[in-house]
Amino acid sequence: VKMKTEDVCDHICKLAKKGLAPSQIGVTLRDSFGIPQVRSVTGNKILRILKANGLAPTLPEDMYFLIKKAVAIRKHLDKNRKDKD
């Protein structure tokens, strides 16, 4: 990996400001910049870098997606009342 730690941190902050989640930032860095593991380059995980720069999401990512799924299921069950097992 030819990028420096500061460059990687800058890219992470830019992507976070665009609204990407930490896992999406990791996928983008892997696919576009050839960085397999951010932790091996910077020594910190993506979320810790975001927290240090004040860009961490208010809800943890996994919790956010669980809530999103629960809302979708609730909406589906409101429309389809007979769909219960």
C-alpha positions in Angstrom: 0.0 0.0 0.0 1.6 3.3 -1.1 -0.7 5.7 0.7 0.3 7.5 3.9 -1.7 7.4 7.1 -2.7 11.1 6.8 -4.0 10.5 3.2 -6.1 7.5 4.3 -7.5 9.5 7.2 -8.4 12.4 4.8 -10.1 10.0 2.4 -12.1 8.5 5.3 -13.2 12.0 6.5 -14.2 13.0 3.0 -16.3 9.9 2.5 -17.9 10.3 5.9 -18.9 13.9 5.0 -20.6 12.6 1.9 -22.8 10.5 4.2 -21.3 7.0 3.8 -21.4 4.5 6.7 -18.1 3.1 8.1 -18.6 -0.3 6.3 -19.3 1.5 3.0 -16.1 3.6 3.5 -14.1 0.4 4.0 -15.6 -1.1 0.8 -14.8 2.2 -1.2 -11.2 2.3 0.1 -10.7 -1.4 -0.8 -12.2 -1.1 -4.3 -11.0 2.3 -5.4 -7.7 2.8 -3.5 -6.5 -0.8 -3.0 -6.4 -0.5 0.8 -7.3 -4.0 2.1 -7.4 -3.1 5.8 -7.4 0.4 7.1 -6.2 -0.8 10.5 -3.0 -2.2 9.0 -2.2 1.1 7.3 -3.3 3.6 10.0 -3.2 1.5 13.2 -6.8 2.5 13.9 -10.2 1.3 12.8 -12.4 3.5 10.6 -14.9 4.2 13.4 -12.1 5.3 15.7 -10.8 7.7 13.1 -14.3 9.1 12.6 -14.7 9.5 16.4 -11.4 11.4 16.6 -12.6 13.8 13.9 -16.1 14.1 15.3 -17.7 12.4 12.4 -19.0 9.2 14.0 -22.7 8.4 13.5 -25.0 8.9 16.5 -26.4 5.4 16.2 -24.1 2.4 15.7 -24.4 1.1 12.1 -25.7 -2.3 13.0 -28.4 -0.8 15.3 -29.5 1.6 12.6 -30.0 -1.3 10.1 -31.9 -3.4 12.7 -34.3 -0.5 13.4 -34.7 0.1 9.6 -35.6 -3.6 9.1 -38.0 -3.5 12.0 -39.8 -0.5 10.6 -40.0 -2.1 7.2 -41.5 -5.3 8.7 -44.0 -3.3 10.8 -45.1 -1.3 7.7 -45.5 -4.6 5.8 -47.6 -6.1 8.5 -49.8 -3.0 8.7 -50.6 -3.4 5.0 -50.9 -7.2 5.0 -52.7 -8.1 8.2 -53.2 -11.8 7.4 -49.4 -12.3 6.9 -48.7 -13.8 10.4 -47.1 -17.1 11.3 
